[in-house]
């Protein structure tokens, strides 16, 4: 049978939190334990190698003037393994133990000396079984903490209390030689390290690693549930379906969302083979960087974000800044956005954003963030696009010019677009087209001859501008945007 030492008793039988105040001789063998009696003989049947368990009450009852220092001095030469005492242990008692060569252990105030005796006897009967029992007790304590709101620092504090050693968590980098791996989902995410030669330190680190793996599993499960709720929250709020408003707002508040604030709906459709998952991660990271809390979800293949602007009137500026930063980071997307409004307006706002995304992408091309206001007259024209009156209007205004443009070197349509964009200013239009003013004037006269319209007439000029916008819509439809 292996020899049991005072150090074995300290870590495997005494209550967690016991401290070796004088520990130079913790390697002394222990054969048993003995309680200090309050009446003579104080230590009956002392055979040698016992750990003496002392309470202040027993000392006072034995001799009114007896304190721990004097008692230790009386024990000099006695064949005891060491002393474990309840209550405060002053410096004089520690010096006396040091002088006598006795290990001196401080017990927690709530310790039960009779229970300590039983634990010591279990250790003496079967050291390996007691070590496994102690490990199970530690694991139970750690898992209880992990499952009831504990975190890694709290678990490390518990390990320190049970081992008397500094416990450290070493994140990442598998294969650290001095640590016990923390494995989650079949992958090492870190290690628990407790220095020291006693086998209890390694066994305690193993319990800590297993408990911390449970904690991480729990946190990941909670995070996954929260992520699902975030996505479901955003999608539910824009769906128009009925839900428990009070319960939803309460749960959203717990997750850091203030649904009482005005929110805008942002939709981002990934471009250039960027996956929705990568775009969502990038958007979430951008929101975290700015300290913004916004539920994310999916809608019509796009990333859905319910964004609470700092200033509702500045929503466009805030969302465009976010979109530009994503573009600069390589996350190209087309987007649609609504104005900011209360919770009940979100279904309509989602429809507005979706229309802005789809129509803006057709009209302006991929990679733009568009609001309903940006679409202007295009929204009306798209609603009327298939009506015969629109087709007749197009044929009467721009149709003949488009047919003429099919000829080689056609440049009249572009000239008309630039001329209208420059509000009829000849000089600015000629500079934008990089042509001489006389060339511009010649082209404008040709446009008038082909269309039968007078560019000096306000009504005719407006008709041509509307015809140009219908032409742009037709081109977008032909591109299959």
C-alpha positions, 0 to 999 in steps of 0.5 A, spaced: 500 500 500 502 506 498 504 511 503 499 517 505 503 523 506 500 530 509 500 533 502 495 527 500 491 529 506 491 536 504 488 535 497 484 529 498 481 529 505 481 536 508 475 540 505 477 545 499 480 551 501 484 548 507 491 552 507 498 549 509 501 555 513 507 551 515 508 546 509 516 545 509 514 537 511 508 536 507 511 529 505 511 526 512 507 520 512 500 519 515 497 513 519 491 516 521 488 522 525 486 524 532 481 529 535 484 534 541 479 532 546 477 538 551 479 534 557 485 530 559 488 526 556 488 531 550 491 526 545 489 518 547 491 512 544 497 516 540 501 511 536 505 515 532 504 518 525 497 521 526 494 528 524 492 532 530 485 536 529 484 542 533 478 546 534 479 553 539 473 550 543 477 544 545 483 548 547 479 553 551 476 547 555 482 543 556 486 549 559 483 556 560 490 559 558 492 554 553 493 557 546 495 554 539 502 556 540 503 553 547 500 547 545 504 546 539 510 547 544 508 542 548 507 537 542 515 538 541 518 531 540 511 527 540 510 522 534 505 526 530 505 527 523 502 534 523 496 539 525 490 541 522 486 547 526 480 551 525 479 558 527 485 564 526 492 561 527 497 567 529 504 568 527 506 565 534 503 559 532 506 558 525 513 560 528 512 554 533 510 549 528 516 551 524 521 550 530 518 544 532 518 541 524 510 540 524 506 541 518 501 546 520 494 546 516 489 552 516 482 549 516 476 553 513 471 555 519 465 551 516 469 544 516 467 538 520 472 535 524 468 528 524 467 528 517 475 530 516 476 524 520 472 519 516 475 522 509 482 521 512 480 514 513 477 513 506 484 515 504 488 511 508 484 505 506 484 506 498 488 512 496 486 511 488 479 510 490 479 517 494 482 520 489 477 518 484 472 520 489 475 527 490 475 528 483 468 526 482 466 531 487 470 537 484 467 535 477 460 536 480 462 542 483 465 545 477 459 543 472 454 545 477 457 552 477 458 552 469 450 550 468 448 555 473 451 562 470 458 560 472 464 563 467 471 561 466 474 566 471 469 563 476 471 555 474 479 557 475 477 560 482 474 554 484 480 550 481 485 554 485 481 553 492 481 545 491 488 545 489 492 551 492 495 552 486 494 558 480 490 555 475 490 558 468 486 557 461 491 557 455 487 558 449 488 555 442 494 552 439 493 544 441 499 540 443 501 545 449 505 540 453 503 542 460 496 543 459 490 538 459 486 539 453 479 543 453 476 539 447 469 542 444 466 538 438 472 534 437 477 540 436 482 542 442 480 550 443 485 551 449 488 547 455 487 548 463 494 548 466 496 547 474 503 546 475 506 542 481 508 534 481 502 531 485 498 527 481 492 531 484 494 537 480 493 533 473 487 530 475 484 537 478 486 540 471 482 534 467 476 535 471 477 543 470 478 541 462 472 537 462 467 542 466 470 548 461 468 544 455 461 543 458 461 551 459 463 552 452 458 547 449 452 551 453 455 557 451 455 555 444 448 552 445 445 559 448 449 563 442 445 558 437 439 559 440 440 567 440 442 567 433 436 563 431 431 568 435 435 574 432 433 571 425 426 569 427 425 576 430 427 580 424 423 575 419 417 575 424 417 583 425 417 584 417 412 578 416 406 582 418 404 575 422 401 576 429 405 575 435 406 576 443 408 583 442 410 584 450 413 577 450 417 579 444 419 586 446 422 583 453 426 577 450 429 582 445 431 587 451 434 581 454 438 581 448 440 588 447 435 590 442 430 596 444 424 595 439 421 601 442 426 605 437 424 607 430 427 602 425 429 602 418 429 595 414 436 594 410 436 589 405 443 587 402 443 582 396 451 579 395 454 580 389 460 577 385 459 570 388 460 572 395 456 567 400 450 570 404 453 567 410 460 571 409 456 578 407 452 577 414 458 575 418 461 582 415 455 586 416 455 583 424 462 585 425 461 592 422 455 593 426 459 591 432 465 595 431 460 601 431 456 599 437 450 598 434 445 592 436 440 590 430 437 584 429 439 580 422 435 575 418 434 573 411 428 575 406 428 574 399 435 571 398 438 577 401 440 579 408 435 583 412 437 588 418 432 592 422 437 598 423 435 603 429 438 609 426 442 614 431 438 620 428 431 617 424 432 623 419 439 621 418 438 613 416 440 614 409 447 617 411 448 611 416 446 606 412 450 608 406 456 609 410 455 602 412 454 599 405 461 603 403 465 600 408 463 593 406 464 595 399 471 597 401 472 591 405 471 587 398 463 585 400 460 587 394 452 587 395 446 591 392 441 594 397 435 597 398 433 601 404 427 604 407 425 610 412 425 609 419 419 608 423 415 604 429 414 597 430 408 596 426 410 600 420 416 594 419 412 590 414 410 596 409 418 598 410 420 591 408 416 591 402 419 598 400 426 596 401 425 590 397 422 594 391 428 599 392 433 593 392 430 589 386 428 595 382 434 599 383 439 593 381 435 593 374 435 600 373 442 602 376 446 596 376 449 591 381 453 594 387 448 600 389 444 601 395 438 604 393 432 607 397 425 608 394 426 616 394 432 614 389 427 611 384 423 617 383 419 617 377 421 610 375 417 607 381 411 610 377 413 608 370 415 600 372 407 600 375 405 602 368 410 599 364 406 594 360 400 598 359 399 600 351 399 607 353 406 607 355 408 603 349 405 608 344 408 614 348 415 611 348 414 610 340 412 617 339 418 620 343 424 616 343 422 610 339 424 613 332 431 615 335 432 609 338 431 606 331 436 611 328 441 609 333 441 602 330 445 605 324 453 605 325 456 611 329 449 613 332 451 618 338 444 622 338 441 618 344 447 619 348 447 626 346 440 627 348 441 624 355 447 628 357 443 634 354 437 633 359 442 631 365 445 638 364 438 641 364 439 644 357 446 648 358 449 647 351 456 649 354 456 644 360 453 638 355 458 639 350 464 639 355 461 632 358 461 629 351 467 632 349 465 635 343 465 642 340 459 646 341 457 647 334 457 639 334 452 639 339 448 644 336 448 640 330 446 633 333 440 637 337 437 639 331 438 632 328 434 629 334 429 634 333 428 632 326 428 625 327 423 625 333 419 631 331 420 634 338 422 641 339 427 642 345 426 649 346 419 647 348 418 645 355 413 640 354 416 636 349 423 636 353 419 633 359 416 628 354 423 626 351 426 626 358 420 621 360 421 617 354 429 616 356 427 613 363 422 608 359 428 606 355 432 605 361 427 601 364 427 597 357 434 596 357 434 593 364 429 588 362 433 586 356 439 585 361 435 580 365 436 585 371 
